[in-house]
Structures are given as C-alpha cells and as structure tokens.
C-alpha cells in the first residue's frame, strides 16, 4: 500500500474516532434515556440538545376564521360609505352587516338619499354589488371575486405571521402549507 493512501486512511480513522468521541454523550442519551446521568467517565459531559424536529417534531392544524374577516371588511366598507355619504351631503345613513349572509345593509332616511347611495355604490364603491332593496334599505355584498381575494389574502397573512413567529425560535426547516380553504398545516 502506498504511503499517502495509508495517511489518508489513518486520517479518516482519526476523524471518525474524534466524531464518535464528541457524539458519544448524545448516542448514550438516545440509547439510555432513563440513565443519561450514568454515562461512563471517559465521555464528554454534555450531549447535543435535540430540536423539535429531531425529537419528533410538532404537527398542528390551525383554522382561520375567514368569515369574520369578510364581516370586518364589510364593516370597514360600511363605515367608509357612511363618511363618504356624509361628505356628499347625505346625512343619517346607517350601515349594518348581516353576519349570516355576509351582506351590507344600508339604511337611508328617504328615497332621495337611497338613490344617491345607489349612485355612490355603483360609481365609487364598485367592490360591492347590489343584492336588492326594500323600503329605504339597500342590500349589497362584496363581489364574488373580491370576497375570494379577501379570504385568500387573510389566509396568506396568517401563514406569514405564523412563519415569522416560528422563525423567531430558530426552528429548522418548518413546513407550512394551506390545507383546504381555511386551514394551515
């Protein structure tokens, strides 16, 4: 055998023995979890601390209340519509959100104000669509594509918030993914 090959082989053996020496407390702890403090005296005293991923990891499914996000968005549009109507001289406009049907109900003091509100919605609040009206109450809701956009953005924002909080703890290789329409895995 050639001398350089023998040196390379000896060097590999030396590195392997050194690695085994420094990993021996970790190996001992994994093999003997109940008697980790009874390790042989020749071993280093500290074992590697295993992260959650090596200890078995954590698997969670979190739900996002996307219906509440849509309701909050409608309430925001309702408040904006009230201020806008007030700035245009239409007073006493009230808005309420029907949380079951996700509709914004706009009550006007009279039919003239109702017509002006309808004009505002069709020209300046194009994100809303008419559902119907009864008396002095006009019913609108978010357009389907806008509602889908609001839900998607809320889910994305929730995922980003969770990712940032996980990254604060230094978790290696976290896996976050969407599960269905309103869950994060």
C-alpha positions in Angstrom: 0.0 0.0 0.0 1.2 3.4 -0.9 2.3 5.8 2.0 -0.1 8.6 1.0 -3.0 6.2 0.9 -2.1 4.9 4.4 -2.0 8.5 5.7 -5.4 9.2 4.2 -6.9 6.1 5.7 -5.3 6.9 9.1 -6.7 10.5 8.9 -10.2 9.2 8.2 -10.0 6.8 11.1 -8.8 9.6 13.4 -11.6 11.9 12.3 -14.2 9.1 12.7 -12.9 8.4 16.3 -13.0 12.1 17.1 -16.5 12.4 15.9 -17.6 9.3 17.8 -15.9 10.7 21.0 -17.8 14.0 20.8 -21.1 12.3 19.8 -20.9 9.6 22.4 -22.9 11.5 25.1 -25.7 12.1 22.5 -25.7 8.5 21.5 -25.6 7.4 25.1 -28.6 9.7 25.9 -30.6 8.4 23.0 -29.8 4.8 23.8 -30.3 5.1 27.6 -32.9 7.9 28.2 -33.6 6.8 31.8 -29.9 6.6 32.8 -28.4 9.5 30.9 -26.6 10.7 34.0 -24.8 7.4 34.5 -22.6 7.8 31.4 -19.1 6.4 31.5 -16.5 8.8 32.8 -14.4 8.9 29.6 -17.3 10.7 27.7 -17.6 14.4 27.5 -20.3 15.7 29.9 -22.6 17.5 27.5 -24.8 15.9 24.9 -26.3 17.7 21.9 -29.7 19.2 22.6 -32.1 17.9 20.0 -34.6 20.3 18.4 -38.2 19.6 18.0 -37.6 18.2 14.5 -35.2 15.6 15.8 -37.4 14.9 18.9 -40.4 14.0 16.8 -41.5 17.4 15.6 -44.8 19.2 16.0 -47.7 18.8 13.7 -50.5 21.3 14.1 -53.5 22.3 12.0 -54.7 25.9 12.6 -58.0 27.3 11.4 -58.5 30.8 10.3 -61.9 32.4 10.8 -62.3 33.8 7.3 -66.0 34.6 7.7 -65.0 37.1 10.4 -62.5 38.6 8.0 -65.2 39.1 5.4 -67.5 40.6 8.1 -64.8 43.0 9.2 -64.1 44.0 5.6 -67.8 44.8 5.1 -67.9 46.8 8.3 -65.0 48.8 7.1 -66.7 49.5 3.7 -69.9 50.4 5.6 -68.0 53.0 7.7 -66.3 54.4 4.7 -69.6 54.6 2.8 -71.2 56.5 5.8 -68.4 59.0 5.8 -68.4 59.4 2.1 -72.2 59.9 2.1 -71.9 62.5 4.9 -69.2 64.3 2.9 -71.5 64.5 -0.1 -74.4 65.9 2.0 -76.3 62.7 2.5 -77.0 62.6 6.3 -78.2 59.9 8.6 -77.0 56.9 6.6 -76.6 53.8 8.7 -74.9 50.6 7.8 -75.2 47.2 9.4 -73.6 43.9 8.4 -75.7 40.7 8.3 -73.1 38.2 9.6 -75.1 35.1 8.3 -75.4 36.2 4.7 -72.3 38.5 4.5 -74.4 41.4 3.3 -74.1 45.1 4.0 -77.4 46.7 4.7 -77.5 50.5 4.0 -80.5 52.3 5.5 -81.3 55.8 4.1 -83.6 58.4 5.7 -85.6 58.8 2.4 -85.9 57.7 -1.2 -83.7 60.6 -2.5 -80.9 59.6 -0.2 -81.4 56.0 -1.2 -80.9 56.9 -4.9 -77.8 58.9 -4.0 -76.4 55.9 -2.1 -77.1 53.6 -5.0 -75.2 56.0 -7.2 -72.3 56.1 -4.7 -72.1 52.3 -4.7 -72.2 51.9 -8.4 -69.6 54.6 -9.1 -67.3 54.8 -6.1 -67.8 51.5 -4.2 -67.5 49.2 -7.2 -66.2 46.4 -5.0 -69.8 46.0 -3.8 -72.7 44.6 -5.8 -76.4 45.1 -5.3 -78.4 42.3 -3.9 -81.8 44.1 -3.6 -83.7 46.7 -1.6 -86.8 47.0 0.5 -88.2 50.3 1.5 -85.2 52.6 2.4 -82.8 49.8 2.9 -80.3 48.9 0.1 -78.6 45.5 0.5 -75.1 44.9 -1.0 -72.4 42.4 -0.7 -68.8 42.0 -1.8 -68.4 40.8 -5.4 -67.5 37.1 -5.5 -64.0 37.7 -6.8 -63.4 40.4 -4.2 -64.6 38.1 -1.4 -62.3 35.3 -2.6 -59.4 37.8 -2.7 -60.1 39.0 0.8 -60.2 35.4 2.1 -57.0 34.4 0.2 -55.1 37.5 1.5 -56.2 36.8 5.1 -55.0 33.2 4.8 -51.7 34.3 3.3 -51.3 36.9 6.0 -52.0 34.3 8.7 -49.4 32.0 7.2 -46.8 34.8 7.1 -47.5 35.7 10.7 -47.1 32.1 11.8 -43.9 31.7 9.7 -42.4 34.8 11.3 -43.2 33.5 14.8 -41.7 30.1 14.1 -38.6 31.7 12.6 -38.1 33.7 15.8 -37.4 30.4 17.6 -35.0 29.2 15.0 -36.9 26.1 14.0 -35.0 24.4 11.2 -37.0 23.7 8.1 -40.5 24.5 9.2 -43.2 23.3 6.7 -46.2 25.5 6.4 -48.9 24.8 3.8 -52.5 25.6 3.2 -55.0 22.8 3.9 -58.4 23.4 2.3 -59.9 26.8 2.2 -59.4 28.0 5.8 -56.7 25.8 7.5 -52.9 26.0 7.8 -50.9 22.8 8.3 
